[in-house]
């Protein structure tokens, strides 16, 4: 019997590798299961590239299965060689603890924790069992299970042999295998979900489970394909860098803008991978892309769904408010804090904090190329200060125009914004 969840995952393009597709489908048809995905605390926030396996795990929860979220307090101290050409910089225990706390908050956005339902999510930290293990226990109980030749066959290790890999990172895949085995025994976990770069680690876990259990162990692995853009450029990067889930690193407005600027060639794929919209809803949006692409309904749906998921209704409302204000030029609708968010990436210049004639200011700030051009820009109504159009050549920019007595937003024309920062 076909499993509806697996059928939906296949339609969304979320099934890449499975250790035993037939066996896993049979298991899912027979019962609700526990399954896990791990994230190492290499930073205090995830970025959008991290969340595809997690969102896939959330789909399992919505289908009645129980997600176990593993934060790698121990593996984060070791460093995963996956996808790297050199050793990771080891982090302090204090930094890892701080990162763990940041990740916990983001997990709580994505999953249903703490309810009485059988499929409520749980959070574990592998430091709780790896941290108690002595070196002798590690070598005798687990090192003996995994042949060196087996490890050398792993892509993540083989790809590092020319440039060098420390014994520390060499052991990473075994430690992750211990994790899967521990969760199998103590949390009844039967499936591990990960990105395509985690295939080697997942299969090591299955090897450890197989060798530590006398009965036939029913455990499975599934990986999610790497998300790519149609034009070949890297997914998950904006002009300012990685798109983070932490609002302090990537504001809800910037987050919203990343998704709403998705290309027509990518937007339907992203709707399938990242959102929980139904097949019918996504297919209707796909027709819209084909027949009325200029309306960008699919991009708006993607941006709204993702911003609401990560930043809640309040974050979405702020993002839409800033977007509308910038489109219309009505900056008066924004608070000072929203102004800072909206114009964080625009060109900025520093000038002395003193009252200054509008013409002199925009020339000094490089907004207009000359005094003649500046006078022409002002009289033609091309200059606005904090959303107010200025046409008076004698206008003086003073303390009332300095937001927080520190900066002023100057617009020239319809779309060219500048932030003038006042020093002194």
LUMKOLFI-281804 format. One record per residue (C-alpha): y, x, z. Coordinates in steps of 0.25 Angstrom, whole numbers, plus 5000, padded with zeros to 4 digits. Layout:
BEGIN
      y      x      z
      Y      X      Z
...
***
This chain:
BEGIN
      y      x      z
   5000   5000   5000
   5014   5005   4996
   5023   5008   5008
   5036   5002   5006
   5044   5013   5013
   5038   5024   5005
   5040   5016   4992
   5055   5015   4996
   5056   5030   5000
   5050   5033   4986
   5060   5024   4979
   5071   5031   4987
   5066   5045   4982
   5063   5049   4996
   5049   5053   4995
   5047   5068   4991
   5034   5073   4997
   5023   5067   5005
   5012   5074   5012
   5003   5062   5010
   5009   5050   5003
   4997   5041   5003
   4994   5044   5018
   5008   5042   5022
   5010   5029   5015
   4997   5024   5021
   5002   5028   5035
   5015   5021   5033
   5008   5008   5028
   4999   5008   5041
   5009   5010   5052
   5023   5014   5056
   5024   5029   5058
   5033   5039   5065
   5039   5050   5056
   5049   5061   5058
   5060   5069   5051
   5066   5082   5057
   5080   5088   5057
   5083   5101   5062
   5097   5102   5069
   5103   5113   5060
   5116   5106   5062
   5122   5095   5070
   5122   5085   5059
   5113   5082   5047
   5119   5081   5033
   5115   5070   5023
   5104   5079   5017
   5096   5079   5030
   5095   5064   5031
   5086   5060   5019
   5073   5062   5027
   5080   5055   5039
   5084   5043   5031
   5070   5043   5026
   5064   5043   5040
   5074   5031   5043
   5068   5023   5031
   5054   5025   5038
   5061   5020   5051
   5066   5007   5044
   5052   5005   5039
   5047   5005   5053
   5043   5019   5055
   5047   5028   5067
   5056   5040   5064
   5056   5053   5072
   5068   5062   5071
   5065   5076   5074
   5077   5085   5077
   5073   5100   5076
   5078   5106   5089
   5067   5117   5087
   5066   5118   5072
   5081   5119   5071
   5080   5132   5079
   5070   5138   5069
   5076   5134   5056
   5070   5127   5044
   5068   5136   5032
   5068   5124   5023
   5078   5125   5012
   5084   5138   5016
   5084   5152   5011
   5088   5159   5024
   5086   5158   5039
   5094   5147   5046
   5103   5152   5057
   5097   5149   5070
   5105   5139   5079
   5107   5139   5094
   5100   5129   5103
   5114   5123   5107
   5117   5121   5092
   5104   5115   5089
   5105   5105   5101
   5119   5101   5096
   5113   5099   5082
   5102   5090   5087
   5112   5081   5094
   5119   5079   5081
   5107   5076   5073
   5102   5066   5084
   5115   5058   5082
   5112   5057   5067
   5098   5053   5068
   5103   5041   5076
   5111   5037   5065
   5099   5037   5055
   5088   5031   5064
   5085   5020   5073
   5083   5026   5087
   5080   5020   5100
   5076   5006   5096
   5063   5000   5102
   5057   4999   5088
   5044   5007   5085
   5051   5014   5074
   5063   5019   5082
   5067   5033   5079
   5065   5045   5088
   5071   5059   5089
   5064   5071   5093
   5068   5086   5094
   5057   5096   5091
   5063   5106   5101
   5056   5097   5111
   5042   5102   5107
   5045   5115   5099
   5054   5120   5110
   5043   5119   5120
   5033   5127   5112
   5030   5142   5115
   5028   5152   5104
   5014   5153   5107
   5012   5138   5106
   5019   5138   5093
   5010   5149   5087
   4997   5145   5093
   4998   5130   5091
   5006   5129   5078
   5007   5143   5071
   4992   5143   5070
   4992   5130   5062
   5000   5135   5050
   4996   5146   5041
   5007   5156   5037
   5003   5154   5022
   5005   5139   5024
   5019   5142   5029
   5022   5151   5017
   5018   5140   5008
   5030   5132   5013
   5042   5132   5003
   5052   5133   5014
   5045   5146   5019
   5041   5151   5006
   5055   5150   5000
   5060   5159   5011
   5050   5170   5010
   5058   5179   5001
   5071   5177   5009
   5064   5178   5022
   5061   5168   5033
   5060   5170   5048
   5048   5167   5056
   5057   5157   5063
   5059   5148   5051
   5045   5151   5046
   5040   5143   5058
   5049   5131   5056
   5039   5123   5047
   5028   5125   5058
   5038   5120   5069
   5041   5108   5060
   5026   5106   5059
   5025   5106   5074
   5035   5095   5074
   5028   5086   5065
   5015   5088   5073
   5022   5085   5087
   5028   5072   5081
   5015   5068   5075
   5009   5070   5089
   5020   5065   5098
   5028   5055   5090
   5017   5050   5080
   5025   5055   5068
   5017   5054   5055
   5027   5058   5045
   5037   5068   5043
   5049   5066   5034
   5058   5077   5028
   5066   5083   5017
   5058   5090   5005
   5061   5103   5012
   5053   5099   5024
   5040   5097   5016
   5034   5111   5021
   5038   5108   5036
   5032   5094   5035
   5019   5099   5029
   5018   5109   5040
   5019   5098   5050
   5007   5091   5044
   4999   5104   5044
   5002   5106   5059
   4998   5091   5062
   4985   5092   5053
   4981   5105   5061
   4984   5100   5075
   4977   5086   5074
   4962   5084   5073
   4963   5070   5067
   4969   5068   5053
   4984   5068   5055
   4992   5058   5048
   5005   5064   5046
   5014   5065   5033
   5026   5071   5027
   5036   5066   5018
   5048   5073   5012
   5061   5068   5006
   5067   5074   4993
   5079   5082   4993
   5091   5074   4989
   5098   5079   4977
   5111   5075   4968
   5109   5071   4954
   5119   5082   4950
   5111   5093   4956
   5121   5096   4967
   5117   5096   4982
   5116   5083   4989
   5123   5081   5003
   5135   5090   5000
   5149   5085   4999
   5161   5093   4995
   5163   5097   5010
   5149   5101   5012
   5136   5094   5018
   5137   5079   5021
   5134   5078   5036
   5130   5066   5044
   5140   5070   5056
   5153   5063   5054
   5160   5076   5059
   5154   5084   5048
   5155   5074   5037
   5164   5062   5040
   5159   5048   5036
   5170   5048   5025
   5164   5061   5019
   5150   5055   5021
   5154   5042   5014
   5161   5050   5003
   5148   5059   5000
   5140   5047   4997
   5150   5038   4990
   5152   5050   4980
   5137   5050   4976
   5135   5051   4961
   5130   5039   4954
   5118   5048   4950
   5114   5050   4965
   5119   5037   4973
   5106   5029   4971
   5097   5040   4975
   5106   5042   4987
   5105   5027   4991
   5090   5028   4990
   5089   5040   4998
   5100   5039   5009
   5102   5024   5011
   5094   5012   5016
   5099   5003   5006
   5087   4995   5000
   5081   4997   4986
   5087   4985   4981
   5101   4989   4986
   5100   5003   4980
   5095   4998   4966
   5107   4988   4966
   5117   5000   4968
   5109   5008   4958
   5113   4997   4948
   5127   4998   4952
   5127   5013   4949
   5122   5010   4935
   5131   4998   4932
   5144   5000   4940
   5144   5014   4945
   5159   5014   4947
   5158   5005   4959
   5150   5016   4966
   5143   5005   4974
   5131   5014   4976
   5139   5025   4981
   5147   5016   4991
   5133   5010   4996
   5128   5024   4998
   5140   5029   5005
   5141   5017   5014
   5126   5017   5018
   5126   5032   5021
   5139   5032   5029
   5135   5020   5037
   5121   5027   5040
   5127   5040   5045
   5141   5036   5051
   5139   5021   5054
   5149   5010   5050
   5161   5016   5056
   5159   5029   5048
   5157   5021   5035
   5169   5013   5038
   5178   5025   5040
   5172   5032   5027
   5175   5019   5019
   5189   5018   5025
   5193   5033   5022
   5187   5031   5008
   5195   5018   5005
   5208   5025   5011
   5207   5037   5002
   5204   5029   4990
   5216   5020   4992
   5225   5031   4998
   5228   5022   5010
   5226   5033   5021
   5233   5024   5031
   5220   5017   5033
   5214   5029   5039
   5215   5035   5053
   5219   5050   5055
   5205   5053   5058
   5200   5046   5045
   5211   5054   5038
   5205   5067   5043
   5191   5063   5038
   5196   5058   5024
   5204   5070   5021
   5196   5081   5027
   5192   5087   5014
   5206   5086   5007
   5215   5098   5004
   5223   5102   5016
   5235   5111   5018
   5242   5115   5031
   5257   5115   5033
   5267   5117   5044
   5268   5105   5053
   5283   5101   5050
   5290   5089   5044
   5290   5091   5029
   5296   5084   5017
   5285   5078   5009
   5288   5086   4996
   5288   5099   5004
   5275   5095   5011
   5266   5092   4999
   5271   5104   4991
   5268   5113   5003
   5254   5107   5005
   5251   5109   4990
   5250   5094   4987
   5261   5094   4977
   5263   5107   4968
   5278   5108   4969
   5290   5101   4975
   5293   5094   4962
   5279   5089   4961
   5279   5085   4976
   5292   5077   4974
   5286   5070   4961
   5273   5067   4969
   5281   5060   4981
   5290   5052   4972
   5278   5047   4963
   5271   5042   4976
   5260   5052   4975
   5261   5058   4989
   5255   5050   5001
   5256   5055   5016
   5244   5050   5024
   5243   5038   5014
   5258   5035   5014
   5264   5037   5000
   5277   5046   5001
   5287   5044   4990
   5300   5049   4998
   5303   5064   4994
   5310   5065   5007
   5298   5061   5016
   5295   5070   5027
   5281   5072   5032
   5282   5073   5047
   5274   5070   5060
   5271   5056   5056
   5264   5060   5044
   5255   5071   5051
   5242   5064   5055
   5239   5069   5069
   5251   5078   5067
   5241   5087   5059
   5239   5082   5045
   5244   5073   5033
   5237   5068   5021
   5244   5069   5008
   5240   5062   4996
   5245   5066   4982
   5241   5056   4971
   5230   5047   4973
   5219   5056   4978
   5224   5070   4982
   5224   5071   4997
   5229   5083   5005
   5229   5085   5020
   5241   5092   5025
   5239   5099   5039
   5251   5102   5048
   5251   5115   5056
   5259   5118   5068
***
